């Protein structure tokens, strides 16, 4: 017990400090005494000796407290690791914010897709990106707000749909179980599609050319395209592709659907009449 007390770092440190203090006092007295006898200024020698004593004292203190310093450093390291693990998501979000600032994949007001989420960017901050959700099939706001942590923007693909905000390449399909030769109505249906797109044809052509220049690639449009085919189950399928203003996409889809069914039933009745006459 007594040995542990005598070997305690605090007591040893106190003893070393006392010894160093006494030694420096003795050095001062000896220096003054030698200076008086030899009538020579040797204060610089005394200062060097005291500096050496301080150096030895610091080394000795570090040696005495080495175990405690090591334990303290390990505690600090463990604490730092714990803090990093606890705030990992937060740190990743901050890194994601710097990623957005430096790469600028989108701006406030752009339409984007992040994973399975579509929306208009409303706000970005250090932690999250706020979007107003959009139904990509109807191009309408769903009145829902999406908050995406910025770290998700690093690991998820980001699609900038800003071109879709004004004009869109709109696809829709009509499937029928009945089968007959649909090609007699193809030209009429195509002419109707061109008629519905006629009012914005010039603007669509310019916009389509601008997108092609920016993307440096050929895209469909602005002429409407209609294809007839079959599904995997052998049912009839009519595929429509339109390049039109986003706000008019559903309206034109409804008109073409109405026109398709009118032509379809007219042609089927005509086919049935011809078969009856035969």
C-alpha positions, 0 to 999 in steps of 0.5 A: 500500500505504502509502495503504491502511494510512493510510486503514484505519478502525482507524488513522483511529479511533485518530487521531481518538480521540487527537485528541479526547483531546488536545482535551479535555485542552487544554479542561480546561487552558484552562478552569482558566487562564481561571477563575484569571484571571477568578476565575469558574467556567466549568466548565460551558462546558468540559463543553459543549465536551467533550460537543461533541467527543464528539459530533463524534468519534462522528459521525466514527467512524460515518462512518469505519466506515460501510462495515463497519457496512453490511456487518455489518448485511447479514451479520446480515440474511442470517444472520437470513433463513437462520435463519428459512428453516431453522426455518420449519417449527418456527416454523409448528408453534409458531404452530400450537400458539398457534392450538390454545390460542386457538381450542380446536377440540378437547381431549385425549380428543376424537375428531377428523379431520384430513385423512384421519386419524381418531383420539383426541387423546392429547397436544398440545405445542409441536411436534405433536399425538399421536393414537391412530388409529381405523378410522372404519368399525369405530370401533375403535382400530387400535393405531397412533399418529399424530403430526401437526405443529401447522402442518398443523392450520392448513392442514388442516380439523379435524372434531371427532367427539366426538359419535361417541364415544358415539352414531353415525349409522351407514350401511351398504349391501347390494348384490345382483345379483339383481333382484326386488321387495324392498318386501314385506320392507321393513316386516319389516326396519324392524321388526327394526331398531327391535327391535334399537334398542329397548333404547337408544331413550330414551337415543338420543332424548335424545342426538339432541335434545342434538346438534340443540340444540348444532348448531342443525340437524336430523339423522337419527335416532333412528329407523332408516331403510331405503331401497331403490334401485339402483347406477350399474350397475343392481344392487339396493342396500339402504341402512341408517341407524341412530342407535345407540351406537358400540360396538353399531353393528357388532353391529346391522349384522351382525344386520340383514344376517343378517335381510336375507338371510334375508328376501331368500332367503325372498322369492325362494323364494316368488317362484320357487314362485309362478312355478312354479305359473303 
